[in-house]
């Protein structure tokens, strides 16, 4: 089992470096990379889709326990490749639909030290005037953000996505008192 993990990690790092160098690993690696570039699906998922079919045949011939270890190694391989290609997913992108944009944005700015962008919107069902706020936060600040927003506007609609990098805007100074 450890061999599968180590093999997946080292193979994924190597594969990620190859793809970063704008090359390929040949074979199904070419198909995997083309699918990833065309669809935008993370390469870890495309690996499981393309090589998973091979593992089904492998399991029938060599046994399902070995196929499971291979699938585990393939999954770790894909995660390591994604990490090398895109870096860690350390930020979260946040959209907040609210009737109280000033209060919510001030709460986020003062408590989390993040900049907030706002634009006007209209609820299509209620026809009410709303605002959409956008900001990025560290993964560790998501629960604090939810708490801040829910205390100010219990009816706010929050959508949180993953991001890999953010630059510019208001950057907070992390202090030990946070």
C-alpha positions as CSV (number, residue, x, y, z in Angstrom):
1,X,0.0,0.0,0.0
2,X,2.8,2.4,0.8
3,X,4.4,1.6,-2.5
4,X,1.2,2.8,-4.2
5,X,1.2,6.0,-2.3
6,X,4.9,6.8,-2.9
7,X,4.7,5.8,-6.5
8,X,1.6,8.0,-7.0
9,X,3.3,11.0,-5.3
10,X,6.6,10.7,-7.1
11,X,5.0,9.8,-10.5
12,X,2.6,12.7,-10.2
13,X,5.3,15.2,-9.4
14,X,7.3,14.0,-12.4
15,X,4.2,14.1,-14.6
16,X,3.4,17.6,-13.4
17,X,6.9,18.8,-14.2
18,X,6.7,17.3,-17.6
19,X,3.4,19.0,-18.3
20,X,4.7,22.3,-16.9
21,X,7.6,22.0,-19.4
22,X,4.9,21.8,-22.2
23,X,5.6,18.2,-22.9
24,X,3.8,14.9,-22.4
25,X,4.3,11.4,-21.0
26,X,3.0,9.8,-24.3
27,X,0.4,7.0,-24.5
28,X,-2.8,7.8,-22.6
29,X,-0.9,10.8,-21.2
30,X,-1.4,12.6,-24.5
31,X,-5.2,11.9,-24.5
32,X,-5.4,12.9,-20.8
33,X,-3.7,16.2,-21.4
34,X,-5.8,17.0,-24.5
35,X,-9.0,16.3,-22.6
36,X,-7.8,18.4,-19.6
37,X,-7.0,21.3,-21.8
38,X,-10.2,21.1,-23.8
39,X,-12.6,20.5,-21.0
40,X,-10.9,22.3,-18.1
41,X,-11.5,19.3,-15.8
42,X,-8.7,18.8,-13.3
43,X,-6.1,16.4,-14.6
44,X,-6.5,14.2,-11.5
45,X,-10.1,13.5,-12.6
46,X,-9.2,13.0,-16.3
47,X,-6.5,10.4,-15.2
48,X,-9.1,8.4,-13.3
49,X,-11.5,8.5,-16.3
50,X,-8.9,7.5,-19.0
51,X,-6.7,5.1,-17.0
52,X,-9.7,3.8,-15.0
53,X,-10.8,1.8,-18.0
54,X,-7.4,0.1,-18.2
55,X,-7.7,-0.6,-14.5
56,X,-11.0,-2.4,-15.0
57,X,-9.4,-4.8,-17.3
58,X,-6.4,-5.1,-15.0
59,X,-8.7,-6.0,-12.1
60,X,-10.4,-8.8,-14.1
61,X,-7.0,-10.3,-15.0
62,X,-4.8,-9.7,-11.9
63,X,-7.4,-9.4,-9.1
64,X,-9.5,-6.6,-7.6
65,X,-7.2,-5.9,-4.7
66,X,-4.3,-5.0,-7.0
67,X,-6.7,-2.9,-9.1
68,X,-7.8,-1.0,-6.0
69,X,-4.2,-0.2,-5.1
70,X,-3.5,0.9,-8.7
71,X,-6.6,3.1,-8.6
72,X,-5.4,4.6,-5.3
73,X,-2.0,5.2,-6.8
74,X,-3.6,6.8,-9.9
75,X,-5.7,9.1,-7.8
76,X,-2.7,10.3,-5.7
77,X,-0.7,10.6,-9.0
78,X,-3.4,12.9,-10.4
79,X,-3.5,15.0,-7.2
80,X,0.2,15.4,-7.2
81,X,0.2,16.4,-10.9
82,X,-2.5,19.0,-10.2
83,X,-0.5,20.4,-7.3
84,X,2.6,20.8,-9.5
85,X,0.7,22.3,-12.4
86,X,-1.6,24.7,-10.4
87,X,-0.2,25.0,-6.9
88,X,-2.2,24.6,-3.7
89,X,-5.8,25.7,-3.6
90,X,-5.4,28.1,-0.7
91,X,-7.8,30.8,-1.4
92,X,-11.6,30.9,-1.8
93,X,-13.5,33.1,-4.1
94,X,-16.7,34.4,-2.5
95,X,-19.9,35.8,-4.0
96,X,-22.5,37.2,-1.6
97,X,-25.9,38.3,-2.8
98,X,-27.3,40.7,-0.1
99,X,-29.7,43.6,0.6
100,X,-27.1,45.1,3.0
101,X,-24.0,45.5,0.9
102,X,-22.5,48.4,2.9
103,X,-22.8,46.7,6.3
104,X,-21.6,43.3,5.0
105,X,-18.6,44.8,3.1
106,X,-17.6,46.9,6.2
107,X,-17.9,43.8,8.4
108,X,-15.6,41.8,6.1
109,X,-13.1,44.7,5.7
110,X,-12.9,45.4,9.4
111,X,-12.9,41.8,10.7
112,X,-11.0,39.9,7.9
113,X,-9.1,42.7,6.3
114,X,-10.2,41.8,2.8
115,X,-11.2,44.1,0.0
116,X,-14.7,43.7,-1.4
117,X,-16.1,44.6,-4.9
118,X,-19.8,45.3,-5.3
119,X,-22.1,45.5,-8.3
120,X,-25.9,46.1,-8.5
121,X,-28.3,43.3,-9.2
122,X,-32.0,42.5,-9.3
123,X,-33.6,39.4,-7.9
124,X,-35.5,37.9,-10.9
125,X,-38.1,36.2,-8.7
126,X,-38.7,39.0,-6.2
127,X,-37.7,41.9,-8.5
128,X,-36.0,43.4,-5.5
129,X,-32.8,45.5,-5.7
130,X,-29.7,43.5,-4.4
131,X,-26.0,43.8,-4.5
132,X,-23.5,41.1,-5.4
133,X,-20.3,41.3,-3.4
134,X,-17.1,39.6,-4.4
135,X,-13.9,38.9,-2.4
136,X,-11.2,36.3,-1.9
137,X,-10.3,34.9,1.5
138,X,-7.9,32.3,2.8
139,X,-9.4,28.8,3.2
140,X,-9.0,29.1,7.0
141,X,-11.3,32.3,7.0
142,X,-14.3,30.7,5.3
143,X,-16.2,29.9,8.6
144,X,-15.4,33.4,9.9
145,X,-16.8,34.9,6.7
146,X,-20.0,32.9,7.0
147,X,-20.4,34.0,10.6
148,X,-19.8,37.7,9.8
149,X,-22.3,37.7,6.8
150,X,-25.0,35.7,8.7
151,X,-24.8,38.1,11.7
152,X,-25.3,41.1,9.4
153,X,-27.8,39.6,6.8
154,X,-29.4,36.3,7.6
155,X,-31.0,36.2,4.2
156,X,-27.7,36.6,2.3
157,X,-26.9,34.0,-0.4
158,X,-23.2,33.0,-0.3
159,X,-21.4,31.0,-3.0
160,X,-17.8,29.9,-2.2
161,X,-15.4,28.6,-4.9
162,X,-11.8,27.5,-5.0
163,X,-9.0,29.7,-6.2
164,X,-5.3,29.0,-6.7
165,X,-3.9,32.5,-6.7
166,X,-4.9,36.1,-6.2
167,X,-2.9,39.3,-6.6
168,X,-3.6,43.0,-6.2
169,X,-6.5,44.5,-4.3
170,X,-6.4,44.9,-0.5
171,X,-4.1,42.5,1.2
172,X,-4.3,42.1,4.9
173,X,-1.5,41.9,7.3
174,X,-1.8,38.7,9.3
175,X,-1.3,39.3,13.0
176,X,-1.0,37.0,15.9
177,X,-4.2,38.5,17.4
178,X,-6.4,37.3,14.5
